[in-house]
């Protein structure tokens, strides 16, 4: 029983610190402020693994297809994403980023990398390596990377 309380306390403290870390992150660049966190998630997966079917994009983002449809609609209306028919199966729609969407993806990736660098700069190389190993252990139970369901990994992005 005592161990359960200690585990709960550690978990609560970890969550408090993670919330604090996430709340003190810098805002995205102005050109990205019209996008929601769900938009960011879809753009990240599409930028790395497009073209994706809606079901594979759903698996890659962890969003239900019904909610993802609204996200993709929003991205299409902003000329960030485009839907195309799959030439092998016309019933299947493939989603990918437009050239403007690729610029947004690169801006988003750069902003995320800069934000992570600001957080990690407080740690020396050994601590960063330990943190990476801990995150890898904590996420090892996930069955697959967010990219696995998508059509293929896009090189050079």
N, C-alpha and C positions, 0 to 999 in steps of 0.2 A: 504494500500500500504506500509506504514512504517513497519507494522508487517511482511509483506512478505520479505522485505529487511533484517530485523533483523533475521528472521528465516533462510534466505539464508546465512547470515553471520555466524550464529551459526553452521549451517550445514557445511559450508566451514571450520570453525575452528575445528570442531570435526573431519572432514576427514583429515585435516592437522596433527592433533595430533595422530590420528590412524595410518596414514602413517609413522609418525616419530617413533611411538612405534614399528611398524612392521619392519621398516628398521634397527632398532638397536637391533634386536634379534640375538642371537648367531647362528652360522651356525650349521647344524646337524652334528652328528658324522660322521667320514669319511666313515664308512660302509654304511651310508644312502645317501651319496652324488650322487650316480648314479641314484637315484630315483627323479622323477619330482613331483611337487605339486599334479598333478592329480593322480600319482601313490600313493602318501601318502593318498589321499582321498579314493581311492578304498581299500587300505590296511586297513585303519581305519574301514570302513564299514564291510569289510570281517572279520576282526579280532573280531569285536563285534557281528556280526549277520550271519555269514556264516552257511550253504551254502546259496547262493543267486542265483536266476535266473538272466540272463543278464538284463531283464526288471526291476526286483526289485533292482538290484545293480545300474542300471541307475537312478531309483527314489531315492535311498539312497544317491547317490553321487551328483545328480543334473546334471549329464552328459548325453548327448544323447547316445543312444546305439551304433551308428556308431563310435563316438569318443571313447567310452568305450571299444569297441572291440580292438582298437589299444592298449589301456592301459592294458587290460587283456592279449593280445598277448605278450606285453613287460614283464609283470609279470610272465607269463608262461615260456618265454624263459630264465628268470633269476631264475627259479625254486622257485619262491615265491608263485605262485598260480597254481592251477590245475583245469581243466575242467573235469566234469564227467557227464554222462548221468543220468537223473532222472529215477529211476527204475519204478516210477508210470507213467511217460510219456516220452517215449524215444525221442520225438521231443524236449524236454526241456533240456537245459544244465544247470548244477549247477556249480557255481564257488566257490572254497574255498581256503584257504591258506594251503600250504604244511607245514611240521614241520619247515623248514627253513624260510618260510613266517611268521609263528607264532613268531619266534625269531625276525624277522624284525619288526613285529607289536609291540612286547613288547619293543624293543629298541626305536621305534618311539613314543610309548605311554610314556615311561620314559623321553625321550627328551622333548616332549611337556609339560609334567608335570613339569619338572625342569625349562623350559623356562617360564611357567606361574607363578611358584613360585617366580622366580626372578623379574617378573613384579609386582606381588602382595605384595611382602615383603615391599614395600613402603607404603602400606595401613595398618591401624590397623584393627582388627577383625570387628569392626562396619562398617568401610568403605568397607571392602570386602563383608560384608553381603548386604550393600546398592548396591554395584556394581552388585552383583549377582541378586538382585531383579530387578534392572534396565534392565539387559540383559534379564531376564525372561519376563519382560513386553514388551521389544522391539521385542522379538522373539515369543510372544504369538500368533501372527497372522499366523504363519506358520501352515499349516494344520496338519502336522504330523512330528514326529521325523524322522531323516534320516533312522532309523532302521525299522520303521513300515512296509515298503514294503517287507523286507527280510523275509526269511522263519521263523526264530525264533531267539530269543535272546539266545546267547550261554553263559551259566553260567560259572563262574570261570575263565574268561579270563582277 
